[in-house]
Amino acid sequence: MHNNEKINGSGKRTSFTHATAQAQAAGSIEAIPATVKDFRCPVCSKDFSGYPELKQHYTEDHPDAVIPVTVSLNINGKDCEVLIEPHWTLQRTLQFRLGLTGSKLMCDRGVCGSCTVIMDGRSVLSCSILAVECEGKNIQTIEGIAANPKWKPLVDAYCKWDAMQCGYCTPGFLVSAKSILDKNPHPTDEEIKEALAGNICICGTYPRHSTAIMEAASIMAKEGE
């Protein structure tokens, strides 16, 4: 995998490798709050000690507003609880409540695939699903894939074959690719193209994805022997 350099907050150059990316993804998952600790009113920004106090505040001061709700989710194998407004999508919840920024918001219409996650073994568009609908579901994001050493061959193959340019759509493609390989460890070029039809890349890297996925599948098959 190519090593890249980035500038950190202190102005120093640091090497960005698969190991650092894996550690960063694992850290993001570890940082997911298990329970709600911040009961802040989204209308007036007042803080409260608990959910009952917040509900009472809405009854008294915002009677026409929709009261936030607490939702229990399982993200990348970790149970967590979040406080959100009922209309929040899963993508918004992942980004703004759980700090998982990998699922990108691009079209916000469920047509580009950049916000793809895996829910109960099926790839879905997190911008088109309400978080309140996801209780009891097993949700995997790109962070969970990046943190799992099993999927290193897939990440490496994407880098080797330059299956990205700006990179904004890449997390969605990788999540879809993982979903493909979960169901079919040896997909053909046509099967991959069909499975990735819902993912859009404005940079036009489409020919590279099949090559990367098939190479990763071959490497993973050998590692599993």
C-alpha positions in Angstrom: 0.0 0.0 0.0 1.3 3.5 -0.8 2.5 5.6 2.1 1.2 9.1 2.0 2.2 12.1 4.1 -0.1 14.6 5.8 0.3 17.7 7.9 -0.9 17.3 11.5 -2.1 20.1 13.8 1.4 21.1 14.9 2.6 21.5 11.3 4.7 18.3 11.2 4.6 15.8 8.4 3.3 12.4 9.4 3.2 9.1 7.5 -0.3 7.9 6.7 -0.3 4.1 6.2 -2.8 1.3 6.5 -1.7 0.8 10.1 -2.4 4.4 11.0 -5.8 4.3 9.1 -6.7 1.1 10.9 -5.8 2.6 14.3 -7.8 5.7 13.5 -10.8 3.7 12.5 -10.6 1.6 15.6 -10.2 4.7 17.7 -13.4 6.2 16.2 -15.3 3.1 17.1 -13.9 3.0 20.6 -15.0 6.6 21.1 -18.7 5.9 20.3 -20.6 6.8 23.5 -22.3 3.8 25.1 -25.0 6.0 26.7 -26.3 9.5 26.3 -24.5 12.0 28.4 -25.4 15.3 26.7 -29.0 16.3 27.0 -29.0 19.6 25.2 -32.1 21.1 23.7 -31.6 21.5 20.0 -34.0 24.5 20.0 -32.5 26.8 22.6 -29.2 24.9 23.5 -30.0 24.6 27.2 -28.4 21.7 28.9 -30.2 19.2 31.2 -29.2 16.5 33.6 -31.3 13.8 32.0 -34.0 12.9 29.5 -37.0 13.5 31.8 -35.9 17.0 32.4 -35.4 17.6 28.7 -39.0 16.3 28.0 -40.4 18.5 30.7 -38.5 21.5 29.2 -40.2 20.8 25.8 -43.6 20.6 27.4 -43.2 23.9 29.1 -41.1 26.0 26.7 -41.5 24.4 23.3 -45.0 22.8 23.2 -45.2 23.0 19.4 -41.8 21.3 18.8 -41.1 17.6 18.3 -39.4 16.2 21.4 -36.0 14.4 20.7 -35.8 10.7 21.3 -33.2 8.3 22.6 -32.3 5.4 20.2 -30.3 2.3 20.9 -28.1 1.2 18.0 -25.4 -1.5 17.4 -22.7 0.1 15.3 -19.7 -2.0 14.2 -20.4 -4.5 17.0 -20.7 -1.8 19.7 -24.0 -1.0 21.5 -24.6 2.7 21.9 -27.4 5.1 22.7 -28.0 8.5 21.1 -30.3 11.4 21.5 -31.7 12.6 18.2 -34.6 14.3 16.6 -37.0 11.7 15.2 -36.5 12.9 11.6 -32.7 12.4 11.7 -31.4 9.9 9.1 -28.9 7.2 10.0 -26.2 9.1 8.1 -26.7 12.3 10.0 -26.7 10.3 13.3 -23.5 8.5 12.4 -21.7 11.8 11.5 -23.0 14.2 14.1 -23.7 12.1 17.1 -21.3 9.2 16.8 -18.3 10.9 15.1 -18.3 8.3 12.3 -17.6 10.5 9.2 -16.9 7.7 6.7 -20.5 7.5 5.4 -20.6 10.5 3.2 -23.5 12.8 2.4 -23.4 13.7 -1.3 -26.8 13.5 -3.1 -29.0 13.2 0.0 -31.5 11.5 -2.3 -30.4 7.8 -2.1 -29.0 7.7 -5.6 -25.2 8.0 -5.4 -24.2 5.3 -2.9 -21.6 7.5 -1.0 -23.5 6.9 2.3 -23.6 3.1 2.0 -23.5 1.0 5.1 -24.3 -2.7 5.8 -27.4 -3.4 7.8 -28.1 -7.0 8.8 -25.9 -8.2 6.0 -27.4 -6.0 3.3 -25.9 -2.8 1.8 -28.3 0.1 2.4 -28.2 3.9 1.9 -28.0 5.6 5.3 -29.2 8.9 3.9 -32.6 7.3 3.2 -33.2 5.5 6.5 -34.3 7.1 9.7 -32.1 6.3 12.7 -35.2 5.4 14.8 -35.9 2.6 12.3 -32.5 1.0 13.0 -33.0 -0.2 16.6 -32.1 -3.9 16.8 -30.2 -3.9 13.6 -26.5 -4.8 13.1 -24.9 -1.9 11.3 -21.4 -1.9 9.8 -19.7 1.3 8.5 -16.5 1.9 6.6 -14.8 2.4 10.0 -15.6 -1.1 11.0 -14.2 -2.5 7.8 -11.0 -0.4 8.0 -10.4 -1.5 11.6 -10.8 -5.2 10.7 -7.4 -6.8 9.5 -9.4 -9.3 7.5 -10.3 -6.6 5.0 -6.8 -5.2 4.5 -6.4 -7.0 1.1 -9.5 -5.1 -0.1 -8.2 -1.7 1.1 -4.7 -2.5 -0.3 -6.1 -3.5 -3.7 -8.1 -0.3 -4.0 -5.0 1.7 -3.3 -2.8 -0.4 -5.7 -5.2 0.0 -8.6 -6.0 3.7 -7.9 -9.7 2.9 -7.6 -10.3 6.5 -6.4 -9.3 10.0 -7.2 -10.9 12.7 -5.0 -11.9 9.8 -2.6 -15.2 11.1 -1.5 -17.2 8.2 -2.9 -14.6 5.6 -2.0 -16.0 4.6 1.4 -19.3 3.8 -0.2 -17.6 1.7 -2.8 -15.6 -0.2 -0.3 -18.6 -0.9 1.9 -20.5 -2.2 -1.2 -17.4 -4.2 -2.2 -17.3 -5.8 1.2 -21.0 -6.7 0.9 -20.3 -8.3 -2.4 -17.5 -10.5 -1.0 -19.6 -11.5 2.0 -22.2 -13.0 -0.3 -19.9 -14.2 -3.1 -16.2 -14.7 -2.3 -15.4 -15.2 -6.0 -17.4 -12.7 -8.0 -17.1 -12.2 -11.8 -16.5 -8.9 -13.4 -20.1 -8.7 -14.5 -21.4 -9.6 -11.0 -19.3 -6.8 -9.5 -20.4 -4.2 -12.0 -24.1 -5.1 -11.4 -23.6 -5.0 -7.6 -21.9 -1.6 -7.8 -24.4 -0.1 -10.1 -25.8 2.1 -7.3 -22.5 3.7 -6.5 -21.6 6.8 -8.5 -18.0 8.2 -9.0 -17.8 11.6 -10.5 -14.1 11.1 -11.2 -14.9 8.0 -13.4 -12.8 5.3 -11.7 -15.3 2.6 -12.6 -12.9 0.2 -14.6 -10.6 0.0 -11.6 -13.1 -1.3 -9.1 -13.7 -4.8 -10.6 -9.9 -5.3 -10.9 -9.3 -4.3 -7.3 -12.2 -6.4 -5.9 -11.2 -9.5 -7.8 -7.6 -9.2 -6.8 -8.7 -8.8 -3.1 -10.9 -11.9 -3.5 -8.0 -13.9 -4.8 -5.7 -12.9 -2.0 -8.3 -13.4 0.7 -9.0 -16.9 -0.7 -5.4 -17.8 -0.4 -5.1 -16.4 3.1 -8.1 -18.6 4.1 -6.5 -21.8 2.8 
